[in-house]
Structures are given as structure tokens and as C-alpha cells.
Amino acid sequence: MTNAPDDFSLATELAATDAWDDQPDLTTGELDLAERHELRRAAGLRTELQDITEVEYRQLRLERVVLVGVWTEGSIADAENSMAELALLAETAGSEVLDALYQRRDRPDPATYVGRGKVEGLREVVAATGADTVICDGELAPGQLRNLEDRLKVKVVDRTALILDIFAQHAKSKEGQAQVELAQLNYMKQRLRGWGGNLSRQAGGRVAGGAGIGGRGPGETKIETDRRRINTRIAKLRRELSHLKTTRQTQRSERRRNAVPSVAIAGYTNAGKSSLLNRLTDAGVLVEDALFATLDPTTRRTTTGDGRVYTLSDTVGFVRHLPHQLVEAFRSTLEEVADADLVLHVVDGSHPDPEGQLAAVREVLGEIGAQQVPELVVVNKTDAADPLVVSRLLSREPHSVPVSARTGEGVDKVLAAIEADLPRPAVELTALVPYSRGDLVNRIHEHGEVLSLDHTADGTLVHARVNEGLAQALAAFVGVGDATNR
């Protein structure tokens, strides 16, 4: 009986140890991933009284959707790839894809997107599958959206609204949430629906200013009130983003003042940018096999093999036909790419259309003025890709390297290519730095490129390449005969 408390405490300690071992690693983003998967949309919930069991009441159901597309150009494979991407977007937003349909047309119907005769067929599919939402693979005009909802009797969402919804789910930082809300409001402002004078605000019995009978009439309609409130909110968000943009510019100018080169990782969504950043810098950012898993940019400081310091920034992923509202809202974040010294363009080698991914990303880079930044193409996921496809990409893109961020194969080649493409300091010199000025030697190691170093009786004899500012600080220690400024 005397050993029971000891046995109990030992068992309790072992259980606590096992429970601690089962906790997710906070440095790898697993906690964020678990939190994101904790809740899903609950579709099909009704407010009417129904005889249902508690299990049925607590069951979380995904939104049931039917996909619709209009194939205007390209091959059948292009149309199927587009619909497959739309299905991934829908699943990322938290829905269950029941069916996918597309129609061959020269251009979408101006009234109903798909042909007017096809709307009835689409309505039958929606009724047969029990779908509650239709997602169109394109940006619908307000009239198209209204006409489809009136005829299909279910909610209709276009590609732009779908991407905005995904961004709203994944944004976590204050800047990211403000950018997403700004894009959503600009999108909604053009698509408000109302009933004109039926919802107008009328003057009361006694009106300020003495107006009475004859002074009461249609005032500001409900839709006008909504539009005014949206415009007020947009103005406030733009002021907030302007302030945050100033902070980001200050950080960039500080890096430029210290002459720290920057490398921006850009690419199609789910191409493996965050995995590559983790592999190169041990950043520990969230990695998920989902579209737009990364919205908030992450910057990490690292060094080259010869000791040069530079920064690596993970950016938001791009997608085909990225909504213009998002490009404008995220412009301050995307400027990280435009101001970089090198763009690491990551492409998914296992994707059915990697060339299409390259073209879509370069289109967005052109919109933000980053087309002149030097580019290094990184063909990722070579462990899962067809070797013939990888060889084709490497031959089409002369300045490219293959890599697998998951296995680590080819990471050394990526690092070597980055080191070769990073801008080198402009001034080459030889200086005899006194031992009392060890701070200058440290600056040379951090911001310059040391070619040779020797410790003498009079000080540290260093031969290095440095920037203009550091060269001026070292001017007093540069020997006349052996200094070489180039």
C-alpha cells in the first residue's frame, strides 16, 4: 500500500511526458495548420424547426458547388487544366465539388455567361446534384451575376469572389487583412443590389428646416447608403495601408542604406515557395499543400558561402487571371519583388502546365514593374515531376536550376546560383586596419566580400570588395601603393 502513491505519481509523470511529446512543433507552423483545419463551413443549416438528431445537428457540412466555365481559346487540355485549378480553389475555400461543366464559345454570353439555352440545363444539374452554389471560371459582370441567380435560384460566385474569399480566410497580419478587405469592398461596390425607392429613407412628420407636407419624398435609398458606407470604409483602409506602406519603405531603405542585397521568392501559388524558404533559411513558416497558404510576406536574413549577408523574402503566390483588385490592394507587398536585387521564380515541375504558370507569374510581375529585375527560375518538385518535363523546362529557361524542396536535392545548386547572381560590391581595395578598429573589419565581413585577410604587427591587412559608404570609412587606412579602386 505504501508504494501506490509512488506508482501513481510515476504513471502521471510518464503520461504528462507522452502528452508533451505529442504537442505540435511551434517552429514549423503546425499550430497554424491545425487551427486552419479546425472549422469548416456549415452548409445546409436551416432555421426551421426540424426533427433531427444531435449528431446530424453537430455535423459540419461543406458547401456543395457546381463549377461552370467558358472555353474561348486554347486546347481541350487547357480548358480541363483551368477547371481543375478552379476545383482546387473551391476546395481550398471549403467546399465540395459535385460537378464541373464548361462550354465552347467564342466569348462568354453578355447576359448569362454561358449560352442562354444552356442555363436551363445547368439549372437541372444544380437541382439533380443538390448544389447550393455555382462557381463560374471568370469574372462576371453585375448583370450576369444577377441574371444567373434569378434563373438558377442558388447563389452564384465568380472566380474573383472565390479568390477573395480564400484570401480573407488566410490573411492574419493587420496589413494582410486590410489589403483583403479593401479588395473585397472595391469588388462589392459595383455589385450592390437594391430596390430603389422602396428602400428609400423618407423625411419624418416634422422635418428640420420647417419642411412639412410636400417636403416628404424619396430620400437616400438603401443602396446609396450602402455605397456611401463602403466608400467611407475604403478611404479609411487606404489611409491605414498608406501608413503601413511607409513603415515597409523605411525597412527597405534601411536595408539599402546598409547595402544588404535582397532576394524575393515569387511564383505560382502552391509551387513550393515557403518550403524552399524553409529549406534555405530554416524559417519555420507555414507549409501546406493548398492554394494561397502564404499571404503575409516573410523575410529572413542569411549569408552566402563567402560571408556576404542578404535577405530572402517569401511573397504571396500568383494565379492565372489574378483579380485586378488584389494586385492593387497588395501592391505595397508586391513592391518587395520590384525592389529586389534578384527574383527567385519558383515553378512547379509536376504541374500539368508549368509553362502556363511561368507566363501567368511574369504577367503579374510586369504589372508591378518588376520585369527588369534579374530572374533565376527554380524548377521545384523534381522528385514528383516527369524527368522529360524537367528537361524541357531547363532547356526553355537557360538560367534555371532543378530542386526538390521536400527532399533537399539540388538546394546546393540553388544557393550557388544565388551567390553568383547577387550584386557584388563596387569598390575593390586593400587596407591596413588597426586592431582598435575591429568594427570596420566586422562591417567588411557583414557587408562586403573578403578576398584575403592577414593579421600583421600593425593591424589587419584586408583585401576586399566593399560598397561606396564603407570605402569612404576605410579611406584613411588604404595604402597608396596597394589600393586599387575599381
N, C-alpha and C positions, 0 to 999 in steps of 0.2 A: 504493500500500500504506500510505502514511503517513496517508491520510485515513480509513482504515477504522475505527480506534478512535473518531474524532470522529463519524463517521456512526452507529456503533453506539450511542454514548452519547446522541446526539440522538434516535435512534429509541426508546431506552429511556426517555428523559425524556418524549417525547410519549405513549408507551404508559402511563406512570405518570399523566400528566395526564388522559388519557382515562379511566383506571380510577377516578381520584379524582372526576371529573365524574359517573361512573355511580353513586357511592355514594348511598344514600338520605339525605334531609334529616332530621337527627336532631331537628329542632324541630317536625316535623309529625306525628310518631307513625308514620312509615312503617316504622321499625325494629321497633316492636311488632307492626305488622300483618304484616310478613314473618315474624317469629318465630312468630306465632299460626298462620300457614298452613303452617309448615314440616312439621309432623307431623299425621297424621290417624289415626283408629282403624284398626287392622288386624284386620278381622273375617275369620272363616273359617280362621284359622291352627289347625293341629291338631298334636298331639304324636305321632301315629302316624307310622311310617316310610312315606313315600310316594315314588314316583318322579316328582319334579317338577324342572323346570329352574330354574336360578339366577334367571332373570328372573321366573318365577312366584313364587319364594320371596321375592324382594325387593319384589314388587308390594304396595302399600298398598291395602287394600280398605275401603270404607266399610261401616258396619253397615247391613244391609238390613232395613227395617222396614215394617210394615203399620199403618196408622192406623185406629182404631176410635172412633166417637163415638155418643152417645145424644142425639137431638134431642127435648127435652122441651117447649120453648116457642119462640115467635117464628116467623118465616117460614123458607122454604127458603133464602132468601138469607142469613139469619143463620146457619143451620147450615153452609152452604158457606163463609162467611167464617170461622167458627170452625175448620173443618177446614183451611182454607188457612193460618190462623195456626199451627195445630198442625204443619203441614208445614214452615213456616219455622222453628219451634222445633226440630223434629227435624233439619233440615238444619244449623242453627246448632250443634247438639250433635255433628255429624259423622256423619250417617247418610244413606242413600239411601232415599227413599220409593218403595216399589213399588206400593202401592195404598192407597186410603182408602175406608172404609166407614162408614156411620152408619145408625142405626135409629131410627124414630119410636116413642117410648114416652111414657107419662105420667110415668114415673120409672124410673131405672135398676133393673135386677133386683138384689135384695139379695144374691144368691148369685154371679152370674156377670156382672154389669154389663149386658151385652146379654142378650136373651132366651135361655133355656136351649136352645131349639131352634135358635137362630142360632149357638150355639157350634160345632156340627159344621160348619156352612157356613163359618164363619171358619177352622176348622182345615183345611178343604180348600183355602181361598185361601192360607193360610200354606204348605201343602205344595206347592201349584202354583207359587207365586212363589219358593220357596226362601228365605223370610224367616227371620231368626233372632231377631227381636224384634217384639213387638206393643206399640204405644203407645196408651193409652186417653185420650180427651179428658175427663178428670175425675179426681178424687181417689178411689182405690179403697180400700175397707176391707181390712184384712188377710185376711179370709176370701175376699173377691172375688179378691184377688191370688193367693192360694193355689189356689183352685178353677180359675181360668183357666190358670195354669201347669200344673196337673196334667192338664188336658184338652187344652191346645194343644201341650204338650211343647216349648215355647220360652219364652224369657224374656219377661215381661210387665212393662211400665213404665207408670206413670200420669203425668198431666200435672205433678204436683208434683215427682216424682223427676226428670222431664226438665228442668224449670226449675232445680232444684237442681244438676243436672249441668252445665248451662250456666254457672251462677254459679261453680261450682268451677273450671271451665276458665278463666274470665276474671278472677277475683279475683287481684290482685297485691300490694296492700298488706297489712301484717300484720293490720290491723283487718278488712279485707275478707275475708281468708282465715279468720280466727277466726269472723266472723259466718256465713260459709257453712258451716263445719264444725259450728257449733252448730246451725244449722237442719237439716243432714243427720242429725246424731245424734238430735235430737228426732223426726225422721221415722222413722229406722231403729228406734228403741227400741220402737215399737209394732208393728213388723213382723218381729221376730226369729222364726226358725223353728228348732225343735229336736225332739228325740225323747225328752224326759222322762228317765226313769230309765236308759235305755240309754246315755246320755252322762253319768251322774252320777259324781261323784268319790267313791270309796269309801275307807274307812279302811284303813290298811295292817295288816300282821301284828302289829306292836307299836304300840299307839296310846298317845299321851301321855295320862296320867291313869290308866293301868292298865286301860283298857277292852280286852278281848280278844274271845273268842268271844261272840257275841251283841251285841257293840258295833259290828259292821260292818254298814253298811246304806247305802241311798241317801243320799249327801251332797248337796252343792251341784251341781245339774245344769249342763250346759254352757250352756244358755240363760240360767240365772240368773247364771252367771259373766260372760257377755257383757253382760247388762243392768247388772250392778254396775260393770263397767269403763266402760260408756258413761256411767252416772251420775257416776262419778268424773271422767271427761273433761269432761262438761258443766259440772260445778261449777268445774273449773279454767278453762275457757273463759269462763265468766261472770265470774270474778274478773279475768281479763285484760281483758275488754271493759269492765268497770266502771272499771278504771284508765284505759283509753283514752278512755272517756266523760268522765272527769274532765278529761283533757287537752283534749278538744274543748270542754268547757264553759268552761274557762279561756280558751281562744282567743276564744270567743264573748263572754264577759264583758269581755275586753279591748277588743273592737270596740265593745261597748255603752258602755264607760267613755269611749272616745274619740268616742262619738256617730257612728259610721260606719254609715250605713244599709246593709242587706243585701238583695239580690235573689236569690231562688232560682229556677233554671230547672227546672221539673218538666214531666212529660208522659209519654205512652205511649212504650214502647221503640221505637227506630228512627224517632222523629218528627223528628229533626234537632236535638236539644238541643246536642250537642257542636259541630256545625257552626255553630250560631248563636252559641255562646260564642266560638268561634274568630273568627267574623266581627266580633263586638262588641269583643273584647279582644285579638285575636292571641294566644290562649292556647297554641296549638300542641298541643292534646290529640288523642288518637287518634280518628280518624273512620273508620267502617266501615259499609257497608250490611249490617248484621247486627243481630240482636236482642241486647240486653244487651251491647253493645260497651263501655259505660261502667258500671263498678261502683264504682270508687273516686272519691269526690267531689273536684272540682277547684274552687278558689276563686281568683279573680283580682280585683285592685284596679283600679279605673278611675275616671274623672271625668266629670261632666256638662259640657255646653257652657258653663255659668256657673261652673265650677270646683269644684263640690261633689264630694267623694270618696265612693264607695260600692263595695261588693263584689258580684261576680256569682259564684254557685256552681252548678256543674253537678252534678246528682244522678242516682241510679240510675233507670232507666226503669221504668215500671209496665206491667202487663199485665192482661188480663181474668182474674179469679179468681186474683190473686196469692196464692201459698200463705201461709197464716197464719204458718207457721214463719219465712218470710223477713221478713214485716212485723215480727215480734217481734225477730228477730236483728238486723235493720237499723234498729231504732228509733232508736238513737243517731245514725246517719247521717241518717235521715229527719227528725230533730228540727231539722236545718238549715232545712228547709222551714217547720216550725211556728214557728220563732223569727225568720223573715224578716220584713222590712217589706213586701215585695211578692213575689208568686209570678208568674213568667213561665210561663204554662201553654201549652206548645207542642203543637200538634196537626197531624198530617199531613193536609194538604188533599187529597192524591192517594189517600188510603186509601179502600177501598170503604165503610167505616162510620166516618167521623170523629166522628159524634155518640156512637157506642158507645165510642170512645176517650175522649172527654170525660167520659162518665159513669163509666167504669172508674177513671180517674185521680181524679175527685172522690170516689169511694167510698173509695179508699185515703187521700186527704187527710183525710177525715172520721175514719178510724180512728186517725190520728196526731194529731188535734186541730188541724189546720191549715185547717179550713173557714172560720175567721173572718179569715184573712189576706187582704188585698186581692189581687185576681186580675186579671191582664192576659192575655187569650187572644191568642196569636200563631198565626195560620194559616200554616204553613210549606209549602214546596214548591209555591208558586203557579205556578212555571214548568212543572210537570208535572201540575198539577191542572186539573180541569174548571172553567172560569170560573163556570158556574152553581152548582157545589158551593161554590166560594169565596164567592159572593154569598149563598148560603143560610146559610152559617156566620156570615158577618159580620152578617146580619140577625137571626139567632137569638142571637148573642152581641153585645150592644150595645157592650161595652167590649172591642174586639178590633181587631187590625191585621193586614193581609196582608204576607207577606215571603217571599223566596226566599233562604235562607242560601247556596245554591250560587252564585247569580248576584250576590247583593248587593242586588237590587231590594227596596226597602221597608225597608232597615236604618235609614235616617234617620228613618222614621216610628216604628220601634220605640224608637229612642233618645229621640225627642221624647216618646213616651208614657211611657217610664220616668222621664224627668226630671219630667214633670207629676205622676206618681203617687208619687214619692219623698216621704217626710215632710220638711217644711221646719222649720228651727229655730224654736223657740217665742218667742224674745225678739228684738225689733227695737230697735236702739239706734244712737246717734251718739256716737262717742268720738274724742277727740284724743289719739292715741297718740304718745308721744315717740319720736324716732328711735333712742334707746337701747334701746327695747323692740320691736325688729323681730320678735322671736319671737312676740309676740302678734298682730302683723299676719299673720305666716305661719300661725298657728293659725286665724285668721279665714278665710284663703283655703282652708285644708285642710278645716276642719270647719264652716264657716259659709257664708253666702250674701252676697256683697258686692253691695250695691245701688249705692253710689257711693264714690269714693275720690279724695282731693285731697291733694297734698303742700303744706303750708304752712311758714312760717318756724318755727313752734313744734313741728311734728310732722306725723303723717299723720292727716288728718281722714277717718274712715271711717264710712259709714252701712251697716249690715249687719244680717242676722238670724243669731243665734248661739244655742247651747244654754245651759242654765242654768249649767253649770260655767264656761264661757267668759265668760258675762256677769258672774259674780262676779269673775273675774280682771280684767275691764275696768272694774269699778265705779269705781275711783279716777280713771279718765280720761274718764268720761261727764260731759258738761256738764249742769248743772242745767236750763238753759233749753231745750236742744235734744234731751234724751234722751227717748225715747218707748219705754216698756216695754209690750209688748202680749202 
